[in-house]
Amino acid sequence: MNAAKLKSFLGMLIEEKCTQVFPLIWGPTGAGKTSIIFQLGKQYGYNAVSIGCESITDPADFRGAIFNEMDMDSNGKMRNIMKYSMPELIKKMEDEPTILFFDEIIRTPPQSQNAIMSAFTAERRLGVFKIPESTFVCAAANPGGDNYFGNELDMAQVNRFIHISYAPSRIEILEHLGNKYISLLEDSKSGACNGVLSYFESTPDAMHIPLLPNPVRDRMRSCGRSVEGAMYLTALLLKTEMFDDIGLEVIEGLCGEHAQGIYQSVKNNYETPILFADLMSGKGSEKLDSWVGKATKVGLLSATLRNFSKAVAGNVPEWSKLTKECIKKPEVLEPLAECLAKFPADILRKYVKEIPDVGNKVLAEMVRNSGKATQYPNQAAFVDIMVSLRTMEERLQKEISDLKQK
């Protein structure tokens, strides 16, 4: 079952409130099983709780701690009764609909095995406490082999589950990771993530996915989790300006022999001029923040503005659309103005002067809007830079003219 089918099936069970059906998802490590559960929780308005079974060493975590309470029997005599306190997990499940997800279930320590397995019965209990009817219970495990070890379930336990073989495609894993990270990260980090993803998209043999055909198993290859780690760490190294120094070694520790290709892909993706569309939308803002003030990035800054000027000269559809929109909706110019205002003043002046007449309408609108600095702060900042540069240029020209007359 691929990712889309798994989400549809589990979604159907949740929506229909199936409380006597217990899916056990068998799937490769780092392929997004837990993420799918949390996505479904958000989609259906459930609180998703993931429990790593291998870390549950004390059954009291589920059955509650033992305490003594004095009570009176039928003969009127006081007696000491042993009771269990309600675990916090049960209290939370009573407050709101919950997806209770037991991950790595076959790695449950023996002393906690029975406490967990009682959740997957008709009684649906954790210790002496009944799991609320509004709770959907499911589990996941990695298949044996591929250096993954667990405790085999006995036949009585096996029969409690619907066993689902989850085999996402390589593209599904990469799409999942892209959606998970790129939508959450700043643009500078997204560039790094795109570099990692683009490498694995173009190099199928670099990725190892259990349950799917893998003709070559004698080399270290990346699973979903190592791809995710590479995305996160390359973004972090670029942010802290350590990528050039140790990026290759860090990626090698995660992805093995393919590290050089991933490293180069990140550099190619990140060390390129900002796209015209990214300037227009403001997506290039974070990358500009990391470039400005660095002598090694002057070429990239110049190339970005050079490409921008060429696109304006060609009156590309995006620019033509912006020219029409900005008159009725001045706010659409804010993202572009934010980016332009971040360029070094000398480079900015050089290329803005080269913008042909087709771009003057937009610049004129920015000048017009700059009078409303509170409403359009980025346009006001950009115009201030251009005015100061023009004033400086005119002053220098006057000084040169005066010197020549003397």
Secondary structure as GFF3:
##gff-version 3
##sequence-region A 1 406
A	DSSP	alpha_helix	3	15	.	.	.	ID=ss1
A	DSSP	beta_strand	23	26	.	.	.	ID=ss2
A	DSSP	alpha_helix	33	44	.	.	.	ID=ss3
A	DSSP	beta_strand	47	52	.	.	.	ID=ss4
A	DSSP	three_ten_helix	53	55	.	.	.	ID=ss5
A	DSSP	alpha_helix	60	63	.	.	.	ID=ss6
A	DSSP	beta_strand	66	72	.	.	.	ID=ss7
A	DSSP	beta_strand	78	84	.	.	.	ID=ss8
A	DSSP	alpha_helix	88	95	.	.	.	ID=ss9
A	DSSP	beta_strand	98	103	.	.	.	ID=ss10
A	DSSP	three_ten_helix	105	107	.	.	.	ID=ss11
A	DSSP	alpha_helix	110	117	.	.	.	ID=ss12
A	DSSP	three_ten_helix	118	120	.	.	.	ID=ss13
A	DSSP	beta_strand	125	126	.	.	.	ID=ss14
A	DSSP	beta_strand	129	130	.	.	.	ID=ss15
A	DSSP	beta_strand	135	141	.	.	.	ID=ss16
A	DSSP	alpha_helix	155	158	.	.	.	ID=ss17
A	DSSP	beta_strand	162	165	.	.	.	ID=ss18
A	DSSP	alpha_helix	170	182	.	.	.	ID=ss19
A	DSSP	alpha_helix	187	202	.	.	.	ID=ss20
A	DSSP	three_ten_helix	204	206	.	.	.	ID=ss21
A	DSSP	alpha_helix	224	239	.	.	.	ID=ss22
A	DSSP	alpha_helix	243	255	.	.	.	ID=ss23
A	DSSP	three_ten_helix	256	258	.	.	.	ID=ss24
A	DSSP	alpha_helix	259	270	.	.	.	ID=ss25
A	DSSP	alpha_helix	276	281	.	.	.	ID=ss26
A	DSSP	alpha_helix	285	291	.	.	.	ID=ss27
A	DSSP	three_ten_helix	295	297	.	.	.	ID=ss28
A	DSSP	alpha_helix	298	313	.	.	.	ID=ss29
A	DSSP	alpha_helix	317	328	.	.	.	ID=ss30
A	DSSP	three_ten_helix	330	333	.	.	.	ID=ss31
A	DSSP	alpha_helix	334	340	.	.	.	ID=ss32
A	DSSP	alpha_helix	345	353	.	.	.	ID=ss33
A	DSSP	three_ten_helix	357	359	.	.	.	ID=ss34
A	DSSP	alpha_helix	360	369	.	.	.	ID=ss35
A	DSSP	alpha_helix	377	405	.	.	.	ID=ss36
###
